[in-house]
């Protein structure tokens, strides 16, 4: 094995101490709060094939893969049957194929083997090596896991390897930042709630206080474990944590041939018009970028990077997007918003001066909460907003119909704002109130409790 890969393959030297010697697992063990993704129970352990794992930067894909390796070792996989390759160290498909052949030669012949190529999109023409290996029968007893931070590579895998993916019912996986439910699972707080979530009136007042307190923290750090641990350990999200993410997103955009000044302008425009209706023409009119198509291309790239969520207007008769209407732009997690704002307007104490200030401002808090709801729903349902005679904040499609939701994270509710949602018999208001009930005849539910149900 190339010595550059040895730090990520310490199981070859001593499989019994892999948890201690691997850099990702060792770092995870040193933090106050640790997460084991439910994806680990779905990753392959017995069926060969070509699998993909997508997700944005800093969501923990590499750590998840190391946890998977540790699970495979505990279940009896020989150390030589597992290889981890970092795509950032591999130039092209010729080099990738050479490293793959080294793995095949070292793996025990009678065993299923596991080959991980992390951040495969860094490798020029990576798909040629994978296709060649598949066609040559080299993957007949291999579970090949490829990962990337640009979600387009998952679609590439589906298109480029038809009939070569293997027999598993699920081959493509998506790692998101921790949902609000997963955040509460970090210290077991969700266990006592599951039996009562659909009946909020049965949730004890002190337990409801715990839910709302946890949600106020979630607004500060979102679902990024490093930021969550920062707040738990230091009482603030550190500036270095914010900078790490903004550096990654800027670097990945530049590697794709885009321009940093344009990126800065577009991110600034998203922040300025956060969670409000906007067209590409209107957005480009505020910028030095001449063509709306350029703005759309940058946003599409950020969406593929899992940084941005684009929420289109709903065409109610088709249960699909209305392409000519404005859309809403927001970040896929509060932490991304905070990291981007800290990059756009650098200064001292970003946690106190930007994050706490935004989350305590009623207007900004409402926008952040609406983005959380939209991004949570978009993980499992087609998600839109409604623009008709009035507006409805979110509408998701489930069971062949759409379900409209009005988000009210303010102390005062104006009847005018509920006119549109009142037109739907299945409309709901998710609010700051801690009791379920009705508002102007519309069913109302505690918003953080509804978020917990999304992931349940």
N, C-alpha and C positions, 0 to 999 in steps of 0.2 A: 504494500500500500504506500502511496505517496505520503511522505512524512508530514506534509501540510494538513492532511486529514486526520492524523492520529489523535489530536486533542479531542475530537468529536467521536472517536471510536475507542475510548479507553476500556470498554468492555472486553476488547480483544486481549488486553494484558491481565485484567482481573475482573471477570464478570460480577463477582460477589461484591465488589466495591464501586460498581458503576454509578450508583446514586451519589457517592461521595466524590468521585473523581471527574465526573462530567461537568463542564462549566455551567451549563444551563440548570441542571438539576441541583448542583451545589448552591448556585445563586438563589434558586427558588426556596430551598430549605432554609436559607438565612433570613428570609423575610417574615414578618409577623403573620401575614395572611397568605395562604397557598390555595391554589385552585386546581381541581381535577375536572377537565371538561367532560361532559357527557359524550362527546365525540369519541373518546377513547373506547367506549363500549361498542362502537359501530365500526371502528377501523378493522381491516382484514387481519385474521390470524391463521386462516386455514385454506383460503382460496387464492390461487395465483391470478394475476391480472395486472392491468395498468390502472392505477388509482391517482386521483388528484386531490390536493388540499389547497384551497384558496383562502385569502383573507388579507386584510390590510396590514401595513407595517406595524410592528410593536404589539400585535395582538397575541403573541405567544405561540406562533406556529412551530418554531424550532423547539421550544420547550415541550410542546405537545408531542412532537415526534420523538424526543428523548424519553418522555414518559411511556410512549408506545414501545420503544425499544426495551425499556426496563420491564414492561409487562410481558413482552415476548420472551425475554430471558427468564423471568420468573415462571413462565409456563413451559419451560424446557427447551426453548430454541437454542441450538449450539451457538456460542459466540461468533464463530466463523460464518454463520449463516446470515449475519446482520452487518450491513455496511451503510455508513452515512457519508454522503458527499455534499460538499457545499458548492453550489453552482457559481458562486462569486469567484471561485478559484479555477474555473474551467473555461477555456477560451472558446472552443467550438465543438461541433459534433464529432469530429475525429478524436479529440481528447476525451470527450465523454464516453465514446464507445470503447476506447482503450481502458478507461477506469472501470467500465461495466464488465469488460472481459476479465479483468483482474479479479473482480468480485466473483464472477461465475466460476473461475478456476479455483478459487479458495473455498467456496461454499461446499458443504457436504453434499454428496450426490443424492443421497436418499431422502433429504429433508427439503421442506419448503424453505426458501430463503427470502430475505427481505432486503431490498435495495432502496435507499432513500436518496433522492436528488433534490436538495433544498434550493429554492430560488432558481428553478430551472431556466427561467426566462433570461437570465444573465448569459446563458450559453448560446452562441450563435448557431442557428439551425439545429437546435436541440432535438427537434422532432425527427430529423433524419436518422439520428442514432437510435432512437427508440423504435422507429418503424423497422429499421434494419434488424435490430435484435429480435423484434417480434416475428418478423417474416422468416428469420433464420432459426426459429424455434428455441431461441436462447431464454425466453421468458416463460417456458412451459411449466416451470416449478418456482417461479419468482413472483412475489408480490412487490411490484415496482411502484413506489409512491413518489410522485413529482409534486412540487409545491411552487407557488408563485404569489406575488403581491399584486399582480395585474390579473384581474378575474377573467380577462379575455382568453387566457391560456387554457382555462377549463373548456371553453367552447372550442378552442383549437383541438384539444385532446379528443373531444367527441367527434369532430369532423375528420381528423386526420388518421384516427385509428379505428375505423369502423370494423367490427368483427374481431378486433384484437384486444378488447378490454378485459376479457375473462368472463366467468360465470357468476360473479357476485351480483346481487340485486341492487346494490348501491356502490357506485364507483367514484362519485364526485362528492367532496365534502367542503364545507364552508365554515371557517372559524371566524366568528364575530367577536367584538369586545363583549365583556360580560354584560348580560341583561340585568335589569334591576333584580329579577328573581335570583339569578346566579350570584349577584353581589350579596344578597341576604343569605345565600347558602354557604358563604365563606365561613361563617361561625355557627352554622346550624340553626339560625333564627327562623328559617322557613318551615322547619319540620312541624312545629307546633301550630302553624297557621293553616296548613293545607286543608284540614277538615272544615274550616270556617270561611274560606275566601269567598265562596259563592253566597254566603249569608253574612255580610259585613256587620249586621246587628248583633251577631254572636261573638264578634271579636271584642275582647275586653278593652276598656279605654286605655290601660297602660300598654297593651300590645299594639293598639292603633297608634299610640304615641311613638312607639319604637319604629313602626313602619314609616311614619311621616318624618321622624328624625333621620332614618336611613335614607329616605328619598332626598332630603335636603342635602345630605352628603353626596348622594349620587349626582346631583346637579353640579357639584364642585369637581368631581374627578371622573365621572362617567364610568365606563366599564373597562378601563385600562388598569391592569393589576399593579403596574409600577406606581401609577398615580394614587391608587387606592392604598397601597402600602406606605406611600409618602405621607398621606394624611394620618394614617394610623400610627406611624412611627415618629413623625416630625410635626404633626399638627398643621401641615401645609403641603401643597403640591410644589415641589422644588422647581426653581427656574431651570435647572439642568434637565429635569424630566421633560418640561415643556419644550426646551430647545432640542432635545434628542428627536422628538417627533417632527418638529418643523424642519429640522435638518434632513431627516429621512424623506419627507414629502417633497422638499425642494430638490434634493439630489435625484430622486426617482424621476421627477418631471424633467429635469435637465438631461438625464440619460436618455430620455425619449426624444431628444432634439428640440424641446420647447425652450422658450425664453423666460428667464427669471423676472424681468420687468413686467411681462404680460401676466405671469402667474401672480405676482404681487397685486396687480390691478384687479384681476378677476377675484382673487380671494377677498380683497378689500370690498369689492362690489357685493359679494355674497354676504359678508358680514353686515354691510350697510342695509341690505334689503332682506335680512334674515327672515325666513319663513313667511315672506310676503309674495304676492303674485308679481311675476316679472316675465317679460318676453326677451328673447335674444336681442332684438332691436333696441329695446329700452336699456338693456344692460350695456350694450356696446356704445350707446349714446353718451354714457357717463365716463367712457374710457378713451384712451388714445388709440385703441385697437379699431382699425377701420371697418372690418367686416364682421357682422354677427356670426357668420359661420366659424370664424376663428374662436370666438367666445364659446360657441357650442362645442367645438372640438376640445378645448381645454377642460370644460366642465365634464364632457364625456370621459376624458382621461381620468379626472379626479374621481368620477363615479366608478370606473373600472378598478381604481386603486382602493376602493371601499372607503374613501374619505368623504365623499359627498353623496347625499341622497337627493334625487330629482323626483319631486312629487307632481305628476301631471294632473290636469283637470279630468274629471270623469265624464265620459259620454254614457249617460245612464242607460240608453236603449241598447248599447252594445257591450256594456261592462268592460270598456276599454278606454284608453287615453283619447282625449280630444286634442289632436295634434296642433290645431290652430289657436288654441287658447293658451294663456299664460301658464307657467308652471311655478312651483315653489322650489327654492334651493335652500338646502340646509346641510349641516355636517352630520355624519352618521353617528356621532357620539359627542357629548358635551366636552370631553377632553380635547377633541380635535379643535372645536371652536376656541377653547381657551389657549391652546398651543398656537393656533393661527393668529389670534389677536395679540398674543405676546410677541410674535415675530413681526407683525405689521406695525406695532407701536411699542418698541422695546422701552423698558424703564425699570426702575428699582421696584422690588417687591411685587411682582406680577400677581401673586396669589391674593395679597391684600388689596392692591389697587385696581386689579382688573377682574379677577374671578369672584371674590367676595362681593365686590361692588356690583357686578352684573347680576349675580344670583339674588341680591337683596333689592334690586330695582324691579318694580312690578312689571314694567313692559318687557325688560330683557328676560326676567324669569319666566314670563308667559311664553315667550318665543322659544326659550330653551326647552320648556316642558312640552310644547307642541312638537318640536323636533324629536324629542325622546319618544313620544307616542308614535309618530310617523315612522321612525326608523325601526322601532320594535315591531310594529305591525308588518313592515315591509320585509322582514326576515322570513315570514311564513305566508303572507298573503299579498296579492296585487293591491297596491295602496295608492289612493288618489285623494284629491280634495274636490269639493263640489262648488261650481260657479254657475249659478242660475240667476234668479231674481235677487237672491242673497248668496251668502257663502256658508259652507260647512267645512270645518277645519280638516277633517280626515274622513275618508270613506274607503273601507276595505271590502274586498270581494271574497265571500265564503259561501259554499253550498249553493252556488248558482244565483246569488243575489248580492247586492251591496248593502253594507251596514254603515250608516252615517254616524259620525261622532263629533260632537262639539266639545272643544277643550276650553274650560273656564278655570284658569289658575289665578283668579282675582277674588277679592272680597265682595265686589259688587257685580251683579249680573244685570245687564240691560235687556229688557224684553225684546227690543229691536234686533239684538244680535241672535235671537233664537227663532226669528221668523222663518228662516229657510228650513232648519231642522225640524220645526213643528209640522212641516208638510209630510214627513215620513213616519209611518206607523212603527217602524223599528229603530227610530232615532234615539240616541242616548246622549246625555251630557256627562262628561267625566270632569269632576270638579275638585276644588280644594276642600269641600265639605267632607266631614268624616263619617257622615251617615248617608245611607242610600235613601232615596225618596223621589220626589217629583219637583220639577221646576217648570211652572207654567204648563203643567200637564205632560211634560217630557220626563221620562225616567232618568234619574240622576244617580251616579255611583261615585264613590271615592276614587280618584284617579290612580293613586299608587297601588290600590288593591286591584284595579283592573289591569295594571301593568303586570302584576304578579300572575294573573290568570293567563295572560298572553303566553307566558313561558311554561305554563303548567300542563 
